[in-house]
Each structure stands twice: as structure tokens, then as C-alpha cells.
Amino acid sequence: MSLLLTSVSNDRFPAGTSPLGELDAAHAGQDGALLDAYSQAVVDAAERVSPSVVHIHVSHSRRGSRSPQPVPPSETHGSGSGFIFTPDGFILTNSHVVDGADRVEAALGDGARYAAELVGNDPHSDLAVLRISAPNLAPVLMGNSRSLRVGQLVVAIGNPYGFECTVTAGVVSALGRSLRARSGHLIDSVIQTDAALNPGNSGGPLVNSHGEVVGVNTAVILPAQGICFAIAIDTAKFIAGRLIKDGKITRSYLGVAGQNVPLYRRLVRYYHLPVETGVLVSSVEPGSPAQRAGLLQGDVLVAYGDQAVSGVDDLHRLLTETQVGARSTVTLIRQNEKLTIEVSPEEAKLTNEEE
């Protein structure tokens, strides 16, 4: 038995009429249309938002030393990104971009620079609001972060390393992340994206395919690649509104420094505690609400009011503006004994990095 192998030559089909060729052409057309749609979405978003993105330039004074031959004062410079969100010149950016700056300027897309006034700064959320006086400003279109979905296309625009209006694209990698601000407070509802961010992108907008701002680009994990974070625009809108109104965000504090510790299981069972960890008080600030209430070093906090406290972050979330001056109870474990004391938190100052 023999097998007859026959080769099929494209010579049997006129040019351009091969079935395989037609199939390849059809697939190429579909891929091209898909690529064009993706590209068009990025192009449209960039064109809509780029005129609202500003390049922020900051200057910090550096004093001379106290040596017998003092060094003359000098300046250090930095830069970041921001975006105009009202027609009258309010700009949203990151707190760490402008914090401690002696002079701030905002450069528009046409290169014109304007002195920027610091309206309000909130290091705990890493957000700040500036204002410039300039004609014909184009504000961004604010979106909402509640409608975001994992896998959704997003575009980041900013000024990494001084390269103005750089555009990168990616997807929403995850939602509901938590990110610790430089003040030590936890920022909730953070967006994780793989749209590339670099130093200088901080404060720039993260936008969806409709050109709506859905986040404020704020951080990147180094040396990882494709793990970047943006503060959700719903959070940013609330913070910006309060900064414009009051110039600050009011929070309360107790005046303790603490750390998370596990609780002995026998204590959890004996006192029917709702948590298995608490906040160990490592120090109490003199003259603070905590000291006046009788909190001591070594106490372990397990509840504030009727809310369980399993760690420092829980306490941060509970110490809101409404708690300033309001009497509340703190449940604690002191030398294996469960105690409840009353405390009245005070308004936190920006220099406080404690609860």
C-alpha cells in the first residue's frame, strides 16, 4: 500500500484569491480595526485632557550652615504634575509635590508660567490644591471612580523627569487598595494600574477612555514594573472641596503612639473580645487627651466607642472630624484586666503623625 502525496500550489488561484490569503486578510482587518479602536480611545482621551495638565515647579530654600564660614543660602528645585479642575484656576496635585515649598509655579501647555498659591494641603491623603490666575483655562471633566472595573482602559498624563505631557496607557489592575501616605495615615480606595508612572507623574490625572478624570496619580513601587497607584477621584473631590472651603482637613487625635500586637487567646475568650489583635500604646504625649484620660504606656486598645480596634489603621479611620471634642469610650486591656475609660479627642495638627 502506498500513499500519494499531492502538493497544492497557489498557482491554481489567481493572485489575491487564495482561501488562506483571504482568511489572513480578514484576520488582519479585524486586528487592525481593534488596534485602531484602542489607539483612538487613547488619542481622544489624551487630546481632551492634555490642555488641562500643568507642570508644577517648586523651590525650597536651603539655609547656610552655622559654621564659622557660613554657606550662602541656596535653593533646591523639584517638579511634578497637576491638573486644572475649575475654570477659575484651581489645580489638584499631590501633597508631597508642594509640601514645604517656598515658591510654586505652574506651567501650562503653551509654556507660560504662573505663580501658584497654595490653597490647602492635606499630607494624610497626599492631596493639595493650588490656584493660578490665567486666562482661557480648560478644566478637566471629572468622572467618578465608583464605576471603574478591573481591566478597564486608563490613561495617565504627566511630566515624568520633566518631559511635559507624557502619555502612558494601561488598565485598572485592582480596586480598593490601601496606600500609606508619608504622614503614616492610610489612604483607602486606591486604584492600582499598570499605566507606567515615573518621578514627575505625581499629581497628574488618570483618565478613562471618555477623557474623564478617575484618579490622581500618586505612587509607584520600585523596582517593580507595572505596579502604580492613583488616589480615587471620589476621594480627591471630597478632599479638594474641603481644602477650598477651609484650607485644611480637620481630623482628631488622642496623643498616643502605638503598634499592632496580637492578644492572648485566653484574654480574647475570657472577655469575649471581637478582635484578636489590638494597639499597644508605646508612648503617651504629655498634655494630650490620652494622658488626661488616664491612658498609660503598655495599655492595649481594643475598641473605640462601639467599634472594634484591631490595629492602628482602624483607629485612624475612627478619629474623624466629628470626634473633635466629643466624649467617647476607649476599651483597653491593662495587665490582663479589661477597662473602659472616657476620652475627648482634640483637633490634630499637621505636624502630628500619631493617632
Secondary structure by P-SEA (a helix, b strand, c coil): cbbbbbbbbcccccccccaaaaaaaaaaaaaaaaaaaaaaaaaaaaaaccccbbbbbbbbbbbbccccccccccccccccbbbbccccbbbbbbccccccccbbbbbccccbbbbbbbccccccccbbbbbbbbccccccccccccccccccbbbbbcccccccbbbbbbcccccbbbbbccccccccbbbbbcccccccccccccccccccccccccccccccccbbbbccaaaaaaaaaaaaacccccccccbbbbbbbbccaaaaaaacccccbbbbbcccccccccccccccccbbbccccccccccaaaaaaacccccccbbbbbbbbcccbbbbbbbbbcccccccccc
